[in-house]
């Protein structure tokens, strides 16, 4: 099984570490996880909506084995 992890890059001077992560979803097959990460809405570079209101410099979703 796989999980989706959102990885953040902080703005300079932030109190969070550059490797801050958030588990978004668990219990997925590899194909489901890959499909999620192929969506343009799962990266700050291609997302249509700014989900984090400037709190982070950038973010993206990745997947890893649980």
N, C-alpha and C positions, 0 to 999 in steps of 0.2 A: 504494500500500500504506500501511497505517496501523500505529501501535504504541500500546500501552497504557502510560500513564505514571501512576505513583502519586505524588501530590503531598502533601507533609506540611506541617503547621503545627506548629512546635516549642513546647514548653513554655517559659515565661519562664526565662531564665538558661541555656538550652541552648547548647551550642557549635556546633550546626548552624545554617545560615542558614534563615530562614523559607521559602525557596523550594527546600528540599531535595526532590529527585525520585529516583525509581527506575523504570527501564524494566522492565515486567513481561512484555511479550510483543511480538513484532514479526511482520511479514509478514501482517497481517490485512486483509481487505476492510473497507470502511467499514461495511457491514452487520454484520459480525462484531464490529467494535470497538464499535459502538453497542449491540449485544446484550450484550456484556460489561458495559458501563457502566450498562446498565439494571438489572443484578442488584443487589438490596439489599445483598449481601455485599461490594460494592466501595466502600463508604463507611463511615467510622467511626460516623456518625450512625445508620445502619440495620443495620450488621453485627451478627450474633448473637454473634460471638466477638471478644474483644479481641486482635487479632493482634499488637499491638506492645507489650503489657504496660506501658502508661503512658509509653513513651519519647517519644511525640508527643502533642500536644494534640488534633490531629485529622488525618485523611487522607481522600483520595478518589482514585478512578481516573478518568482522562480519556483521550481519544485525540487523536492528532495525526498528520498526514501524515509519512511517513518521508522 
